[in-house]
Amino acid sequence: MNPRFTFLLAFLALSRLAARASDTFAEGDVFEMRLSGPPEEFTREFDLVLIVNDGRVKIPFIGLVDAVGLTRMQLAAVIEKRLQDAKIFSVAKVSVSMRADADAHFFTVNGSVRSPGKQPWTSGITLTDALAGVGGPSFGWGTMKITRGGKTQSYSRRAIKKDPSLDPKIEPGDIIEVGDD
């Protein structure tokens, strides 16, 4: 066999393996999920932006699902099965697509919280919503800070509780830090 032809075949085989590997989910990937199906109250479509964190993704209604290493179709099939097994949908239809603008749709929560890390951003989310989404503080309500565009602002849980209008809206790219003081 011609050595050039053998080299070309080997190159093509390796290229296909590399392409296949890049089509699977990895840590920190952001994707969009569309969910629909009967029963009647869920026939409308839900558009969700989700992030793979610690190898898993948190799906509404069913909880954590392992995602790392799965393709879009495999992840959709796993989610459909879990929704049907939990009897949330009799027939679930799930589609998954990667986000091209992934960095523009998350914020980060660090510090003394139960589940720190990247979180999906949705319009209208507030500081207390964001902290509830990560399971709340791990020790108690300490200092809460938001860093946005290089500037840091501190917030008081007590003041927000007294006056909810003081609860700031979270923006994509924000970094929230919760202290344990």
N, C-alpha and C positions, 0 to 999 in steps of 0.2 A: 504494500500500500504506500502511496506517495506520502512522505513525511509532512508536506505542507497541508495535505488534505486531513491527515490525522490531527495535526495541530489545530486546524480550523474546527474540526468536529469537537475536540476537547474544549476549545474556547467557547463554542456555542453552548455546549452542555453546562459549563461553569457559569456562563452568563444567564442561562435560564434558571439555575439554582439561586443565583444572587438576586435576580428579579423576583423570584418566588418568595425569598426570605424577606425582601423589603415590602412585600404586600401583606405582611402579618403585623399585628399590633405589638408595640413595644411600650415600655414605661414612659409615661408622660404624653402619649399620643392623645390627641383631641379628635373626637368624631361626633357626627350627627346621627341621631337615630330617629326614625319615623316609626310610629307604633299605631296600629289601628286594628279593629276587629270587634265582633260581637262579644258580650252583650250590648244591647242598644245604647246604654249610657256611655259606652266607650267607642262608638262608631266613628266619632270624629278623630282626626289624626293628631297625634302629639308629636311635636318637633322638639327634640331634646339635644343639648350639647353636653357631652360627657367626656371625662378624662380618665385614662388608665392610670391608676395610682396603686402602688404596691402590687402590681401584676393583675389587679382586679378593677372592675368598674362597678359603681353602685347604680343599680337599675331600679327605678320606681316600681313599687308593688312587690318585687321579689328579692331585693337586697343585692349582695355582692356576687359577681360572676367573674370567674377567671377569664382573662382576655389576652394576656401576653402569648404570642405565638400563634394565635388564631387568625384566619383570614376574615374579611368582612362577612362573607357568606357563612362561615362556620360560627362566628359570633352571633349572627342573626338567628341561625338555627337553634343554638343553645338557648338564647333568650326566648324565642318562640316556644320551645319545649317547656322551659321553666314556667312561663306564663300560663300555658295550658295545664301543666301538672298541678299548679297552684289554684286552678279553676278560676283564674282571673279573666281569662278569655277562653271561649270555647274553640275559636279559631283565631289565632294571633297572626298578624302580618307585620313583620319587622324588616326594615331596610336600614343598613348601616353604610355611611359614607365618611371618608376622611375629610377633615377640614383643611382647606388650603390656607386659610388665614387663622390657623390655630392659636398663634401667640396673641392675637387680638381678643381672645374670648376666655381669659381666665384671670384669676387673682390668686394670691398666695396667703395662707394663714400659717404663721409660725408661733413658736413659744409654748406657753403652758395651756395647750388645748389637747383634747383627746385624740384627734386625728389631723395632725398638721399636714400641710402640703398644698399642691395646686388644686383649685376648685373651679368649676365652670361658672362663668359670669352670666347672669341674666339681667335684663333691664329691670331696674327698680329694687334690686337687692340692697339691703341696708347692712350696717355693721352687725347689729344683733341677729339678723337673718343669717349672715355669713358665719357667725360664731355658733349659732344653733346647728348649722349645716355640718360643722365639724365635731359635733357632740358636746359643745360648750367647753368651758375651761376645765382643766384637769385638777386644779386645786382651789379655785375661788376666783372671783372677779378682781383681778389686779389691774394694772395699767393697760389700757387699750390704745394702740397707736396705729395710724394709717400713714404709710409713706406713698406719696404720689408725685411723680415728676421730680424726685430728689428732695422734696419737702415733707417733713414729718409733723403730724398733728396728733395731739393726745385727746382722748375722750374719757368721760366719766360714766360708768355704768349707772351710778346713782342718779346723775343728772338726766341721762337718757330715759331712765325708768320714770322719773317725775314728769318729764316733758318729751314724749316720743318724737316731737318735731326736731329735736337735737340729734336724732339717730341719722348719721350721714349715709348717703348713698355710696355704694361701692362702684368703682369704675374698673374697666379692664386694665390689668397690669398693676393694680394696687397691691401693696404688701402690708398685711395686717400682722401686728406683733402683739401678743398678749403676755404681759408679765405676771409673775406669781407673787408680787408684793402686796 
